[in-house]
Amino acid sequence: MRALVVEDDPGIANGLAATLRKAGYAVDVCSALSPAWAALSVEPFDVMLLDLGLPDGDGLDLLARVRGDGRTQASDRLPHADMPVLIMTARDGVSDRVSGLDSGADDYIVKPFDSTELLARLRAMLRRAGGRSNPVIEHGDIVLDPAAHTVHRAGELVALGGKEFALLLTLLQARPNVLSKSRLESALYGFGEALESNALEVHVHHLRRKLGESLIKTVRGVGYFVPPAEGVADGSRKT
């Protein structure tokens, strides 16, 4: 999962980035509206954490532009305009919260906040965006828990590296759709992270070895996908 943090306070931004990366997110940080829009225009993000008081304007202006309101041309609408957005700000008035939510934010958290609450709110937002109510993701005999950051297969805990977990989560959330190699790489790596040419293939190989060769299918020249689980509807336990 790839997150964009739009925050002009270096201490807060660096702390958020560290917290998110520890939780398995690929993170990019922008300190103003202009670079944030530039990043959103060229890369897909799964979620945005948005401060309001920024050096070159109000975060609500960026939110309106992302959502594509009447001030935005249809041709300028982002392909990921429906991504979840969490406002994080010191503005704690009821009118401020109402304004933020009515402007298109999915949630609103007031500074200072606890990092565990922030992560829980992000998980809830992403769960809703994916059309899920269950906090865990089930696929056949595989159970992935985003909160605990664990994966079990047939009841047995499977140890996964951070990128392996993030890749599995991204593929399971998108199933049975095919995700391109570039889309998967953007979900796993931020702008400043080094990426070897075969890194994605190595992660896929490790997941197949640990969770079964049939879990991830390859569409040659396109990307990867997780097919429906045999004998059980995705997201439901066998009965």
C-alpha positions as a Markdown table, in Angstrom:
| # | Residue | x | y | z |
|---|---|---|---|---|
| 1 | Met | 0.0 | 0.0 | 0.0 |
| 2 | Arg | 1.3 | 3.4 | -0.9 |
| 3 | Ala | 0.6 | 6.5 | 1.2 |
| 4 | Leu | 1.1 | 10.2 | 0.5 |
| 5 | Val | 1.8 | 12.3 | 3.5 |
| 6 | Val | 1.1 | 16.0 | 2.9 |
| 7 | Glu | 2.6 | 17.8 | 6.0 |
| 8 | Asp | 4.8 | 20.8 | 6.3 |
| 9 | Asp | 6.2 | 20.2 | 9.8 |
| 10 | Pro | 9.4 | 18.1 | 9.3 |
| 11 | Gly | 9.2 | 16.4 | 12.8 |
| 12 | Ile | 5.6 | 15.3 | 12.3 |
| 13 | Ala | 6.2 | 14.3 | 8.7 |
| 14 | Asn | 9.2 | 12.2 | 9.5 |
| 15 | Gly | 7.5 | 10.6 | 12.5 |
| 16 | Leu | 4.5 | 9.7 | 10.3 |
| 17 | Ala | 6.6 | 8.3 | 7.6 |
| 18 | Ala | 8.5 | 6.1 | 10.0 |
| 19 | Thr | 5.3 | 4.8 | 11.6 |
| 20 | Leu | 3.7 | 4.1 | 8.2 |
| 21 | Arg | 6.8 | 2.3 | 6.9 |
| 22 | Lys | 7.0 | 0.2 | 10.0 |
| 23 | Ala | 3.3 | -0.8 | 9.3 |
| 24 | Gly | 4.2 | -1.9 | 5.8 |
| 25 | Tyr | 3.3 | 1.2 | 3.7 |
| 26 | Ala | 5.4 | 2.7 | 1.0 |
| 27 | Val | 5.5 | 6.4 | 1.9 |
| 28 | Asp | 6.1 | 9.7 | 0.0 |
| 29 | Val | 6.1 | 13.0 | 1.9 |
| 30 | Cys | 5.3 | 16.4 | 0.4 |
| 31 | Ser | 5.4 | 19.7 | 2.4 |
| 32 | Ala | 3.1 | 21.8 | 0.3 |
| 33 | Leu | 0.2 | 21.6 | -2.1 |
| 34 | Ser | 2.2 | 22.1 | -5.4 |
| 35 | Pro | 4.5 | 19.1 | -5.0 |
| 36 | Ala | 1.6 | 17.0 | -3.6 |
| 37 | Trp | -0.5 | 17.6 | -6.7 |
| 38 | Ala | 2.5 | 16.8 | -8.9 |
| 39 | Ala | 3.0 | 13.5 | -7.1 |
| 40 | Leu | -0.6 | 12.6 | -7.3 |
| 41 | Ser | -0.6 | 13.4 | -11.0 |
| 42 | Val | 2.1 | 11.0 | -11.9 |
| 43 | Glu | 1.8 | 8.1 | -9.4 |
| 44 | Pro | -1.2 | 6.1 | -8.0 |
| 45 | Phe | -1.6 | 6.3 | -4.2 |
| 46 | Asp | -3.8 | 4.1 | -2.0 |
| 47 | Val | -4.4 | 6.7 | 0.7 |
| 48 | Met | -3.5 | 10.3 | 1.5 |
| 49 | Leu | -2.9 | 11.9 | 4.9 |
| 50 | Leu | -3.5 | 15.6 | 4.5 |
| 51 | Asp | -2.7 | 18.5 | 6.7 |
| 52 | Leu | -4.7 | 21.7 | 6.2 |
| 53 | Gly | -2.4 | 24.6 | 7.0 |
| 54 | Leu | 0.2 | 24.4 | 4.3 |
| 55 | Pro | 2.7 | 27.0 | 3.1 |
| 56 | Asp | 1.1 | 27.6 | -0.3 |
| 57 | Gly | -2.6 | 27.2 | 0.7 |
| 58 | Asp | -5.2 | 25.2 | 2.5 |
| 59 | Gly | -5.3 | 21.4 | 2.2 |
| 60 | Leu | -9.0 | 21.6 | 1.5 |
| 61 | Asp | -8.1 | 23.1 | -1.9 |
| 62 | Leu | -6.0 | 20.1 | -2.8 |
| 63 | Leu | -8.8 | 17.8 | -1.6 |
| 64 | Ala | -11.3 | 19.6 | -3.8 |
| 65 | Arg | -8.9 | 19.3 | -6.8 |
| 66 | Val | -8.3 | 15.6 | -6.1 |
| 67 | Arg | -12.0 | 14.9 | -5.9 |
| 68 | Gly | -12.7 | 16.8 | -9.1 |
| 69 | Asp | -15.2 | 19.4 | -8.1 |
| 70 | Gly | -16.6 | 22.0 | -10.4 |
| 71 | Arg | -13.3 | 23.9 | -10.5 |
| 72 | Thr | -11.5 | 21.0 | -12.1 |
| 73 | Gln | -11.7 | 20.0 | -15.7 |
| 74 | Ala | -12.9 | 16.5 | -16.4 |
| 75 | Ser | -9.6 | 15.9 | -18.3 |
| 76 | Asp | -7.7 | 16.8 | -15.2 |
| 77 | Arg | -9.5 | 14.3 | -13.0 |
| 78 | Leu | -7.1 | 11.9 | -11.3 |
| 79 | Pro | -7.6 | 8.2 | -12.1 |
| 80 | His | -7.4 | 7.5 | -8.4 |
| 81 | Ala | -9.7 | 10.5 | -7.4 |
| 82 | Asp | -11.7 | 8.2 | -5.1 |
| 83 | Met | -8.7 | 7.2 | -2.9 |
| 84 | Pro | -9.3 | 7.5 | 0.9 |
| 85 | Val | -8.2 | 10.8 | 2.4 |
| 86 | Leu | -7.5 | 11.3 | 6.1 |
| 87 | Ile | -7.3 | 14.9 | 7.3 |
| 88 | Met | -4.9 | 15.5 | 10.2 |
| 89 | Thr | -4.9 | 18.9 | 11.7 |
| 90 | Ala | -5.0 | 21.0 | 14.8 |
| 91 | Arg | -8.3 | 22.5 | 13.8 |
| 92 | Asp | -10.6 | 20.9 | 16.4 |
| 93 | Gly | -13.8 | 22.8 | 16.0 |
| 94 | Val | -17.0 | 21.0 | 15.0 |
| 95 | Ser | -17.4 | 23.3 | 12.0 |
| 96 | Asp | -13.8 | 22.5 | 10.9 |
| 97 | Arg | -14.5 | 18.7 | 11.1 |
| 98 | Val | -17.8 | 19.1 | 9.2 |
| 99 | Ser | -16.2 | 21.2 | 6.5 |
| 100 | Gly | -13.4 | 18.7 | 6.0 |
| 101 | Leu | -15.8 | 15.7 | 5.8 |
| 102 | Asp | -18.2 | 17.5 | 3.5 |
| 103 | Ser | -15.3 | 18.5 | 1.3 |
| 104 | Gly | -14.6 | 14.8 | 0.5 |
| 105 | Ala | -12.4 | 13.6 | 3.3 |
| 106 | Asp | -13.1 | 10.0 | 4.6 |
| 107 | Asp | -12.0 | 10.7 | 8.1 |
| 108 | Tyr | -10.6 | 13.5 | 10.3 |
| 109 | Ile | -8.2 | 13.2 | 13.2 |
| 110 | Val | -7.0 | 16.1 | 15.4 |
| 111 | Lys | -3.4 | 16.7 | 16.4 |
| 112 | Pro | -1.8 | 15.5 | 18.5 |
| 113 | Phe | -2.9 | 11.9 | 17.9 |
| 114 | Asp | -1.8 | 8.5 | 18.9 |
| 115 | Ser | -0.1 | 6.5 | 16.1 |
| 116 | Thr | -2.1 | 3.3 | 16.9 |
| 117 | Glu | -5.3 | 5.2 | 16.4 |
| 118 | Leu | -4.1 | 6.7 | 13.2 |
| 119 | Leu | -3.2 | 3.3 | 11.8 |
| 120 | Ala | -6.5 | 1.9 | 12.9 |
| 121 | Arg | -8.4 | 4.7 | 11.1 |
| 122 | Leu | -6.3 | 4.1 | 8.0 |
| 123 | Arg | -7.2 | 0.3 | 8.1 |
| 124 | Ala | -10.9 | 1.1 | 8.5 |
| 125 | Met | -10.8 | 3.6 | 5.6 |
| 126 | Leu | -9.0 | 1.1 | 3.3 |
| 127 | Arg | -11.4 | -1.6 | 4.3 |
| 128 | Arg | -14.4 | 0.5 | 3.4 |
| 129 | Ala | -12.8 | 1.5 | 0.2 |
| 130 | Gly | -12.3 | -2.1 | -0.7 |
| 131 | Gly | -16.0 | -3.0 | 0.1 |
| 132 | Arg | -15.1 | -5.1 | 3.1 |
| 133 | Ser | -16.6 | -5.2 | 6.6 |
| 134 | Asn | -14.4 | -8.0 | 8.0 |
| 135 | Pro | -11.1 | -6.7 | 9.4 |
| 136 | Val | -9.2 | -9.7 | 8.2 |
| 137 | Ile | -8.9 | -10.9 | 4.6 |
| 138 | Glu | -9.5 | -14.6 | 3.9 |
| 139 | His | -8.7 | -16.5 | 0.7 |
| 140 | Gly | -9.1 | -20.2 | 0.8 |
| 141 | Asp | -6.9 | -21.4 | 3.7 |
| 142 | Ile | -5.0 | -18.1 | 3.8 |
| 143 | Val | -5.9 | -15.5 | 6.5 |
| 144 | Leu | -4.2 | -12.1 | 6.4 |
| 145 | Asp | -4.7 | -9.7 | 9.3 |
| 146 | Pro | -3.7 | -6.2 | 8.4 |
| 147 | Ala | -3.8 | -5.0 | 12.0 |
| 148 | Ala | -1.7 | -7.7 | 13.5 |
| 149 | His | 0.5 | -7.8 | 10.3 |
| 150 | Thr | 0.2 | -11.6 | 10.2 |
| 151 | Val | -0.5 | -14.3 | 7.7 |
| 152 | His | -1.8 | -17.8 | 8.5 |
| 153 | Arg | -2.1 | -20.7 | 6.1 |
| 154 | Ala | -4.2 | -23.6 | 7.2 |
| 155 | Gly | -3.9 | -22.3 | 10.8 |
| 156 | Glu | -0.2 | -22.1 | 10.7 |
| 157 | Leu | 1.7 | -18.7 | 11.0 |
| 158 | Val | 3.7 | -17.9 | 7.9 |
| 159 | Ala | 6.7 | -15.5 | 8.3 |
| 160 | Leu | 6.7 | -12.9 | 5.5 |
| 161 | Gly | 9.1 | -10.0 | 4.9 |
| 162 | Gly | 7.7 | -6.5 | 4.8 |
| 163 | Lys | 7.5 | -6.2 | 1.0 |
| 164 | Glu | 6.1 | -9.7 | 0.7 |
| 165 | Phe | 3.3 | -8.8 | 3.1 |
| 166 | Ala | 2.6 | -5.6 | 1.3 |
| 167 | Leu | 2.5 | -7.4 | -2.1 |
| 168 | Leu | 0.2 | -10.1 | -0.8 |
| 169 | Leu | -2.1 | -7.5 | 0.7 |
| 170 | Thr | -2.3 | -5.5 | -2.5 |
| 171 | Leu | -3.0 | -8.6 | -4.6 |
| 172 | Leu | -5.7 | -9.9 | -2.3 |
| 173 | Gln | -7.4 | -6.6 | -2.1 |
| 174 | Ala | -7.5 | -6.4 | -5.9 |
| 175 | Arg | -8.5 | -10.0 | -6.6 |
| 176 | Pro | -9.3 | -11.2 | -9.1 |
| 177 | Asn | -8.2 | -8.2 | -11.1 |
| 178 | Val | -4.8 | -8.2 | -12.8 |
| 179 | Leu | -2.4 | -5.6 | -11.5 |
| 180 | Ser | 0.4 | -4.4 | -13.8 |
| 181 | Lys | 4.0 | -4.7 | -12.7 |
| 182 | Ser | 4.3 | -0.9 | -12.6 |
| 183 | Arg | 1.2 | -0.6 | -10.4 |
| 184 | Leu | 2.6 | -3.2 | -8.0 |
| 185 | Glu | 6.0 | -1.6 | -7.9 |
| 186 | Ser | 4.4 | 1.8 | -7.1 |
| 187 | Ala | 2.4 | 0.2 | -4.2 |
| 188 | Leu | 5.6 | -1.2 | -2.7 |
| 189 | Tyr | 8.2 | 1.5 | -3.3 |
| 190 | Gly | 8.3 | 5.2 | -2.7 |
| 191 | Phe | 10.1 | 7.8 | -4.9 |
| 192 | Gly | 13.3 | 7.6 | -3.0 |
| 193 | Glu | 13.5 | 3.8 | -2.5 |
| 194 | Ala | 16.0 | 1.8 | -4.6 |
| 195 | Leu | 14.3 | -0.8 | -6.8 |
| 196 | Glu | 16.2 | -3.6 | -8.5 |
| 197 | Ser | 14.9 | -4.7 | -11.9 |
| 198 | Asn | 13.8 | -8.1 | -10.7 |
| 199 | Ala | 12.7 | -7.2 | -7.2 |
| 200 | Leu | 8.9 | -7.8 | -7.8 |
| 201 | Glu | 9.6 | -11.2 | -9.4 |
| 202 | Val | 11.7 | -12.2 | -6.4 |
| 203 | His | 8.8 | -11.2 | -4.0 |
| 204 | Val | 6.3 | -13.2 | -6.1 |
| 205 | His | 8.6 | -16.2 | -6.1 |
| 206 | His | 8.9 | -16.1 | -2.3 |
| 207 | Leu | 5.2 | -15.8 | -1.8 |
| 208 | Arg | 4.5 | -18.8 | -4.0 |
| 209 | Arg | 7.1 | -20.8 | -2.2 |
| 210 | Lys | 5.6 | -20.0 | 1.2 |
| 211 | Leu | 1.9 | -20.0 | 0.3 |
| 212 | Gly | 1.5 | -22.3 | -2.7 |
| 213 | Glu | 2.5 | -22.0 | -6.3 |
| 214 | Ser | -1.1 | -21.6 | -7.4 |
| 215 | Leu | -1.8 | -18.5 | -5.3 |
| 216 | Ile | -0.5 | -15.9 | -7.7 |
| 217 | Lys | -1.0 | -16.2 | -11.4 |
| 218 | Thr | 1.1 | -14.5 | -14.1 |
| 219 | Val | -0.3 | -12.7 | -17.1 |
| 220 | Arg | 2.8 | -12.6 | -19.3 |
| 221 | Gly | 3.7 | -9.1 | -20.4 |
| 222 | Val | 1.0 | -7.6 | -18.1 |
| 223 | Gly | 1.3 | -8.4 | -14.4 |
| 224 | Tyr | -0.1 | -10.7 | -11.7 |
| 225 | Phe | -3.4 | -11.6 | -10.1 |
| 226 | Val | -4.9 | -13.9 | -7.4 |
| 227 | Pro | -7.6 | -16.1 | -8.9 |
| 228 | Pro | -10.8 | -16.9 | -6.9 |
| 229 | Ala | -10.2 | -19.5 | -4.2 |
| 230 | Glu | -11.2 | -22.9 | -5.2 |
| 231 | Gly | -14.4 | -24.2 | -3.5 |
| 232 | Val | -15.0 | -21.1 | -1.4 |
| 233 | Ala | -16.1 | -17.5 | -2.0 |
| 234 | Asp | -13.3 | -15.0 | -1.4 |
| 235 | Gly | -13.5 | -13.5 | 2.1 |
| 236 | Ser | -15.6 | -16.3 | 3.6 |
| 237 | Arg | -14.7 | -19.2 | 5.7 |
| 238 | Lys | -15.5 | -22.7 | 4.6 |
| 239 | Thr | -18.5 | -24.3 | 6.2 |
